[in-house]
Amino acid sequence: MQVPPNSDLTLGMTCVDKTIPGRCVWRMRADERFANPAGIMQGGFVGAFADSSMGAAAVTWVQDRRVFCSNAEMKVSFLGAVPPGAELTCTAEVVSGGRRVAFVEASVTARVDGAEGERLVARASSTYIYKDRD
């Protein structure tokens, strides 16, 4: 198993906080390679960023076991356009779960060079299924 996975490396994701079990904060720069013909980030890349962040939160939530987690379903609401070069932050947190499943939510914000503050650009939720790694 490769950590971090190639998908996270390709996106340029970096974990900046995983001090609280079940909560992770990740950052990545909106790379122009992932822009659509309209010149904004293609939604699938924002969704992949949220998925990887939520999966990491689900894994850190399970403290007493070594697990894999698989995404059973995911919903993403896109709330604003993301221009290339924006710095994206994804905060993902387990909101409920048990031995076999975790329910996770995430918020993605963007900071554009020259603009004040961050703005919410996406919200996501997902259900992850656990499988023991032994």
N, CA, C and O of each residue as an XYZ file, in Angstrom:
536
protein
N       0.845     -1.177      0.000
C       0.000      0.000      0.000
C       0.890      1.240      0.000
O       1.814      1.349      0.806
N       0.610      2.160     -0.898
C       1.390      3.397     -1.006
C       0.697      4.528     -0.261
O      -0.490      4.785     -0.463
N       1.451      5.199      0.602
C       0.929      6.348      1.336
C       1.914      7.493      1.153
O       3.091      7.311      1.464
N       1.509      8.656      0.670
C       0.171      8.947      0.169
C      -0.067      8.276     -1.185
O       0.881      7.979     -1.912
N      -1.332      8.043     -1.515
C      -1.633      7.395     -2.794
C      -1.330      8.315     -3.977
O      -1.260      9.536     -3.835
N      -1.154      7.701     -5.135
C      -0.843      8.468     -6.349
C      -1.877      9.549     -6.643
O      -1.527     10.618     -7.144
N      -3.151      9.284     -6.335
C      -4.182     10.288     -6.611
C      -3.917     11.570     -5.816
O      -4.053     12.670     -6.351
N      -3.542     11.433     -4.551
C      -3.246     12.614     -3.732
C      -1.993     13.334     -4.242
O      -1.938     14.563     -4.262
N      -1.001     12.560     -4.649
C       0.225     13.162     -5.189
C      -0.054     13.911     -6.493
O       0.476     15.000     -6.714
N      -0.884     13.324     -7.352
C      -1.222     13.971     -8.623
C      -1.942     15.295     -8.391
O      -1.660     16.290     -9.059
N      -2.879     15.300     -7.432
C      -3.620     16.525     -7.126
C      -2.754     17.548     -6.388
O      -3.070     18.738     -6.393
N      -1.683     17.106     -5.764
C      -0.842     18.011     -4.991
C      -1.379     18.258     -3.591
O      -1.139     19.317     -3.011
N      -2.103     17.289     -3.045
C      -2.711     17.425     -1.722
C      -1.664     17.299     -0.619
O      -0.738     16.492     -0.712
N      -1.824     18.110      0.425
C      -0.978     18.048      1.610
C      -1.857     18.082      2.844
O      -2.725     18.945      2.969
N      -1.635     17.145      3.759
C      -2.377     17.143      5.019
C      -1.727     18.169      5.941
O      -0.522     18.114      6.185
N      -2.522     19.101      6.452
C      -1.988     20.136      7.338
C      -2.433     19.955      8.786
O      -1.885     20.603      9.678
N      -3.419     19.087      9.041
C      -3.846     18.838     10.414
C      -4.629     17.537     10.492
O      -5.628     17.360      9.795
N      -4.174     16.637     11.339
C      -4.922     15.409     11.658
C      -4.766     15.105     13.141
O      -4.672     13.943     13.537
N      -4.738     16.150     13.959
C      -4.525     15.992     15.395
C      -5.745     15.454     16.122
O      -5.610     14.864     17.194
N      -6.923     15.642     15.565
C      -8.165     15.170     16.192
C      -8.659     13.956     15.415
O      -8.905     14.061     14.214
N      -8.814     12.787     16.080
C      -9.323     11.609     15.370
C     -10.665     11.912     14.691
O     -11.576     12.469     15.303
N     -10.762     11.531     13.409
C     -11.988     11.745     12.659
C     -12.098     13.100     11.998
O     -13.127     13.409     11.396
N     -11.058     13.919     12.094
C     -11.066     15.250     11.474
C      -9.719     15.486     10.795
O      -8.669     15.305     11.412
N      -9.749     15.890      9.529
C      -8.528     16.184      8.778
C      -8.699     17.494      8.016
O      -9.798     17.833      7.576
N      -7.609     18.213      7.871
C      -7.580     19.424      7.054
C      -6.487     19.234      6.009
O      -5.347     18.904      6.335
N      -6.854     19.447      4.749
C      -5.939     19.264      3.615
C      -5.900     20.542      2.789
O      -6.846     21.329      2.789
N      -4.778     20.735      2.080
C      -4.650     21.873      1.152
C      -4.120     21.383     -0.180
O      -3.409     20.383     -0.271
N      -4.494     22.128     -1.210
C      -3.918     21.920     -2.547
C      -4.115     23.188     -3.365
O      -5.039     23.961     -3.112
N      -3.265     23.392     -4.322
C      -3.363     24.517     -5.246
C      -4.189     24.052     -6.436
O      -3.975     22.951     -6.943
N      -5.127     24.875     -6.888
C      -5.945     24.554     -8.071
C      -5.041     24.651     -9.301
O      -4.744     25.745     -9.782
N      -4.618     23.515     -9.792
C      -3.668     23.434    -10.899
C      -4.377     23.693    -12.225
O      -5.463     23.167    -12.467
N      -3.770     24.494    -13.070
C      -4.393     24.823    -14.367
C      -4.580     23.589    -15.243
O      -5.408     23.611    -16.154
N      -3.831     22.510    -14.994
C      -4.015     21.266    -15.758
C      -5.399     20.674    -15.548
O      -5.869     19.885    -16.367
N      -6.060     21.054    -14.444
C      -7.361     20.495    -14.109
C      -8.506     21.452    -14.436
O      -9.631     21.256    -13.978
N      -8.223     22.477    -15.220
C      -9.259     23.443    -15.610
C     -10.061     22.898    -16.792
O      -9.541     22.166    -17.634
N     -11.332     23.272    -16.833
C     -12.182     22.894    -17.960
C     -12.072     23.960    -19.056
O     -11.360     24.946    -18.870
N     -12.752     23.791    -20.186
C     -12.639     24.782    -21.273
C     -13.084     26.195    -20.882
O     -12.697     27.164    -21.536
N     -13.891     26.323    -19.826
C     -14.319     27.654    -19.369
C     -13.248     28.337    -18.521
O     -13.405     29.495    -18.135
N     -12.154     27.618    -18.228
C     -11.063     28.216    -17.478
C     -11.198     28.108    -15.968
O     -10.493     28.807    -15.239
N     -12.090     27.247    -15.480
C     -12.231     27.028    -14.033
C     -11.982     25.558    -13.736
O     -12.010     24.720    -14.638
N     -11.737     25.249    -12.468
C     -11.460     23.865    -12.080
C     -12.638     22.967    -12.448
O     -13.790     23.296    -12.165
N     -12.345     21.846    -13.072
C     -13.367     20.861    -13.392
C     -13.845     20.256    -12.071
O     -13.029     19.929    -11.209
N     -15.145     20.108    -11.910
C     -15.727     19.686    -10.642
C     -15.233     18.351    -10.130
O     -15.164     18.145     -8.919
N     -14.890     17.444    -11.020
C     -14.412     16.133    -10.588
C     -13.147     16.205     -9.762
O     -12.942     15.378     -8.873
N     -12.293     17.182    -10.041
C     -11.060     17.323     -9.272
C     -11.349     17.879     -7.880
O     -10.710     17.482     -6.906
N     -12.305     18.789     -7.785
C     -12.728     19.291     -6.468
C     -13.373     18.144     -5.688
O     -13.152     18.009     -4.485
N     -14.177     17.311     -6.378
C     -14.786     16.151     -5.742
C     -13.746     15.139     -5.276
O     -13.878     14.573     -4.190
N     -12.716     14.906     -6.084
C     -11.649     13.978     -5.692
C     -10.902     14.500     -4.467
O     -10.523     13.721     -3.592
N     -10.691     15.803     -4.402
C     -10.049     16.426     -3.244
C     -10.886     16.172     -1.987
O     -10.347     15.798     -0.946
N     -12.193     16.374     -2.087
C     -13.080     16.132     -0.953
C     -13.097     14.650     -0.584
O     -13.066     14.313      0.600
N     -13.147     13.758     -1.580
C     -13.186     12.321     -1.330
C     -11.937     11.866     -0.590
O     -12.042     11.151      0.406
N     -10.769     12.260     -1.050
C      -9.525     11.858     -0.383
C      -9.461     12.403      1.041
O      -9.005     11.714      1.954
N      -9.911     13.626      1.225
C      -9.903     14.233      2.560
C     -10.866     13.505      3.496
O     -10.524     13.223      4.645
N     -12.062     13.205      3.008
C     -13.043     12.504      3.837
C     -12.586     11.078      4.145
O     -12.788     10.596      5.259
N     -11.974     10.399      3.175
C     -11.457      9.056      3.417
C     -10.390      9.053      4.502
O     -10.356      8.158      5.346
N      -9.523     10.053      4.477
C      -8.491     10.169      5.510
C      -9.120     10.401      6.885
O      -8.672      9.829      7.879
N     -10.151     11.235      6.940
C     -10.836     11.480      8.210
C     -11.463     10.189      8.727
O     -11.408      9.902      9.923
N     -12.060      9.412      7.823
C     -12.687      8.145      8.226
C     -11.653      7.182      8.796
O     -11.930      6.499      9.782
N     -10.465      7.114      8.193
C      -9.414      6.212      8.677
C      -8.885      6.669     10.036
O      -8.637      5.836     10.907
N      -8.708      7.975     10.231
C      -8.169      8.448     11.516
C      -9.183      8.294     12.648
O      -8.803      8.258     13.819
N     -10.456      8.205     12.312
C     -11.510      8.060     13.321
C     -11.446      6.701     14.018
O     -11.764      6.587     15.202
N     -11.035      5.679     13.277
C     -10.937      4.323     13.813
C      -9.567      4.189     14.463
O      -8.569      3.966     13.778
N      -9.522      4.323     15.772
C      -8.232      4.350     16.467
C      -7.743      2.979     16.918
O      -6.537      2.777     17.057
N      -8.630      2.054     17.143
C      -8.244      0.776     17.730
C      -8.050     -0.345     16.710
O      -7.801     -1.486     17.100
N      -8.159     -0.044     15.402
C      -8.050     -1.059     14.361
C      -7.290     -0.515     13.172
O      -7.220      0.694     12.950
N      -6.723     -1.433     12.412
C      -6.137     -1.082     11.110
C      -7.175     -1.435     10.058
O      -7.601     -2.585      9.959
N      -7.585     -0.431      9.264
C      -8.676     -0.645      8.314
C      -8.356     -0.039      6.949
O      -7.527      0.861      6.814
N      -9.043     -0.567      5.955
C      -9.217      0.101      4.673
C     -10.614      0.693      4.719
O     -11.481      0.172      5.421
N     -10.848      1.770      3.984
C     -12.225      2.240      3.865
C     -12.525      2.477      2.389
O     -11.686      2.952      1.623
N     -13.740      2.131      2.029
C     -14.198      2.291      0.650
C     -15.377      3.244      0.635
O     -16.246      3.189      1.505
N     -15.400      4.109     -0.351
C     -16.498      5.061     -0.506
C     -17.700      4.320     -1.084
O     -17.639      3.781     -2.189
N     -18.797      4.302     -0.322
C     -20.016      3.642     -0.792
C     -20.897      4.591     -1.594
O     -21.592      4.168     -2.519
N     -20.869      5.865     -1.243
C     -21.617      6.876     -1.987
C     -21.089      8.241     -1.587
O     -20.535      8.410     -0.501
N     -21.264      9.214     -2.475
C     -20.784     10.562     -2.207
C     -21.683     11.570     -2.916
O     -22.151     11.340     -4.031
N     -21.909     12.682     -2.243
C     -22.654     13.793     -2.834
C     -21.797     15.037     -2.706
O     -21.231     15.305     -1.647
N     -21.703     15.795     -3.791
C     -20.956     17.048     -3.781
C     -21.864     18.159     -4.294
O     -22.507     18.018     -5.335
N     -21.911     19.256     -3.558
C     -22.608     20.466     -4.009
C     -21.552     21.508     -4.325
O     -20.766     21.885     -3.455
N     -21.531     21.976     -5.569
C     -20.577     23.001     -5.987
C     -21.222     24.362     -5.788
O     -22.277     24.647     -6.356
N     -20.591     25.195     -4.985
C     -21.176     26.466     -4.571
C     -20.525     27.673     -5.216
O     -21.036     28.787     -5.100
N     -19.406     27.471     -5.894
C     -18.725     28.582     -6.543
C     -17.608     28.083     -7.434
O     -17.064     27.000     -7.223
N     -17.274     28.880     -8.427
C     -16.210     28.530     -9.368
C     -14.845     28.667     -8.698
O     -14.643     29.527     -7.840
N     -13.910     27.802     -9.106
C     -12.550     27.831     -8.579
C     -11.597     28.142     -9.727
O     -11.451     27.327    -10.638
N     -10.946     29.304     -9.704
C     -10.002     29.627    -10.770
C      -8.662     28.926    -10.546
O      -8.295     28.651     -9.403
N      -7.933     28.635    -11.612
C      -6.591     28.074    -11.450
C      -5.749     29.005    -10.571
O      -5.852     30.229    -10.649
N      -4.922     28.387     -9.741
C      -4.058     29.149     -8.845
C      -4.626     29.366     -7.465
O      -3.888     29.723     -6.546
N      -5.937     29.157     -7.290
C      -6.540     29.338     -5.967
C      -5.983     28.286     -5.012
O      -5.705     27.155     -5.411
N      -5.826     28.673     -3.750
C      -5.435     27.706     -2.733
C      -6.705     27.130     -2.113
O      -7.520     27.859     -1.546
N      -6.859     25.810     -2.230
C      -8.037     25.128     -1.706
C      -7.723     24.504     -0.357
O      -6.640     23.957     -0.147
N      -8.683     24.592      0.551
C      -8.592     23.933      1.847
C      -9.834     23.078      2.018
O     -10.953     23.540      1.796
N      -9.632     21.831      2.413
C     -10.754     20.927      2.672
C     -10.689     20.475      4.124
O      -9.692     19.907      4.570
N     -11.761     20.735      4.847
C     -11.895     20.259      6.214
C     -12.942     19.163      6.215
O     -14.102     19.396      5.876
N     -12.520     17.954      6.604
C     -13.399     16.782      6.582
C     -13.538     16.247      8.002
O     -12.571     16.211      8.762
N     -14.767     15.828      8.352
C     -15.011     15.362      9.708
C     -16.061     14.253      9.729
O     -17.100     14.345      9.076
N     -15.764     13.200     10.497
C     -16.737     12.132     10.716
C     -17.839     12.692     11.602
O     -17.570     13.236     12.673
N     -19.091     12.557     11.148
C     -20.217     13.061     11.932
C     -20.936     11.946     12.686
O     -21.649     12.208     13.655
N     -20.748     10.691     12.238
C     -21.355      9.549     12.907
C     -20.746      8.284     12.331
O     -20.143      8.311     11.258
N     -20.901      7.192     13.029
C     -20.406      5.939     12.492
C     -20.378      4.842     13.521
O     -20.755      5.033     14.677
N     -19.925      3.689     13.080
C     -19.836      2.514     13.933
C     -18.678      1.649     13.505
O     -17.706      2.136     12.926
N     -18.780      0.365     13.789
C     -17.687     -0.560     13.489
C     -17.499     -0.794     11.989
O     -16.380     -1.043     11.539
N     -18.576     -0.718     11.217
C     -18.499     -1.037      9.786
C     -18.670      0.152      8.858
O     -18.421      0.025      7.660
N     -19.089      1.312      9.373
C     -19.417      2.438      8.499
C     -19.099      3.765      9.190
O     -19.145      3.879     10.415
N     -18.775      4.762      8.365
C     -18.581      6.133      8.867
C     -19.291      7.091      7.923
O     -19.250      6.925      6.704
N     -19.934      8.083      8.495
C     -20.596      9.137      7.730
C     -19.749     10.400      7.892
O     -19.506     10.854      9.010
N     -19.308     10.953      6.783
C     -18.326     12.036      6.810
C     -18.842     13.213      5.994
O     -19.500     13.027      4.970
N     -18.542     14.423      6.450
C     -18.880     15.648      5.725
C     -17.618     16.481      5.529
O     -16.669     16.391      6.307
N     -17.629     17.290      4.475
C     -16.468     18.135      4.178
C     -16.904     19.483      3.618
O     -17.948     19.609      2.979
N     -16.076     20.475      3.877
C     -16.226     21.806      3.285
C     -14.943     22.132      2.546
O     -13.847     21.915      3.063
N     -15.081     22.657      1.325
C     -13.923     23.089      0.547
C     -14.014     24.596      0.380
O     -15.020     25.122     -0.096
N     -12.946     25.284      0.778
C     -12.880     26.736      0.619
C     -11.749     27.078     -0.337
O     -10.821     26.294     -0.531
N     -11.843     28.273     -0.936
C     -10.816     28.747     -1.865
C     -10.355     30.129     -1.447
O     -11.149     30.987     -1.063
N      -9.051     30.318     -1.534
C      -8.446     31.640     -1.352
C      -7.766     31.988     -2.674
O      -6.861     31.287     -3.125
N      -8.211     33.066     -3.277
C      -7.668     33.505     -4.563
C      -6.650     34.600     -4.294
O      -6.903     35.507     -3.501
N      -5.491     34.518     -4.958
C      -4.464     35.537     -4.784
C      -5.043     36.924     -4.964
O      -5.750     37.190     -5.936
N      -4.745     37.802     -4.033
C      -5.207     39.181     -4.111
C      -6.565     39.410     -3.473
O      -6.965     40.559     -3.285
N      -7.288     38.345     -3.133
C      -8.609     38.497     -2.523
C      -8.486     38.324     -1.005
O      -7.615     37.607     -0.513
N      -9.363     38.987     -0.293
C      -9.376     38.849      1.161
C     -10.197     37.633      1.562
O     -11.287     37.415      1.033
N      -9.680     36.844      2.490
C     -10.414     35.731      3.052
C     -10.627     34.575      2.103
O     -10.191     34.584      0.951
N     -11.316     33.575      2.632
C     -11.662     32.394      1.874
C     -13.156     32.390      1.603
O     -13.937     33.002      2.331
N     -13.546     31.682      0.533
C     -14.981     31.547      0.269
C     -15.292     30.066      0.089
O     -14.490     29.307     -0.454
N     -16.459     29.678      0.550
C     -16.899     28.293      0.451
C     -17.228     27.984     -1.013
O     -18.030     28.684     -1.631
N     -16.609     26.939     -1.563
C     -16.841     26.597     -2.973
C     -17.485     25.231     -3.155
O     -18.003     24.937     -4.233
N     -17.465     24.379     -2.114
C     -18.101     23.062     -2.231
C     -18.380     22.491     -0.848
O     -17.672     22.767      0.120
N     -19.438     21.686     -0.790
C     -19.765     20.890      0.402
C     -19.949     19.461     -0.090
O     -20.485     19.233     -1.175
N     -19.503     18.507      0.709
C     -19.615     17.105      0.316
C     -19.998     16.255      1.516
O     -19.732     16.612      2.664
N     -20.625     15.128      1.229
C     -20.901     14.137      2.261
C     -20.697     12.762      1.649
O     -20.880     12.561      0.449
N     -20.315     11.820      2.502
C     -20.026     10.493      1.991
C     -20.216      9.446      3.079
O     -20.162      9.739      4.274
N     -20.439      8.222      2.631
C     -20.517      7.065      3.508
C     -19.349      6.149      3.164
O     -19.164      5.773      2.006
N     -18.562      5.794      4.177
C     -17.415      4.913      3.978
C     -17.649      3.597      4.698
O     -18.139      3.575      5.827
N     -17.295      2.500      4.038
C     -17.409      1.156      4.579
C     -16.026      0.709      5.012
O     -15.065      0.839      4.253
N     -15.916      0.184      6.222
C     -14.638     -0.293      6.752
C     -14.413     -1.777      6.472
O     -15.348     -2.578      6.477
N     -13.146     -2.120      6.227
C     -12.725     -3.513      6.116
C     -11.406     -3.624      6.878
O     -10.486     -2.838      6.655
N     -11.320     -4.602      7.774
C     -10.090     -4.798      8.540
C      -8.925     -5.140      7.631
O      -9.103     -5.831      6.627
N      -7.721     -4.659      7.973
C      -6.524     -4.870      7.155
C      -5.660     -6.017      7.617
O      -4.570     -6.190      7.071
N      -6.051     -6.776      8.540
C      -5.179     -7.857      9.063
C      -5.063     -8.979      8.118
O      -4.373     -9.958      8.404
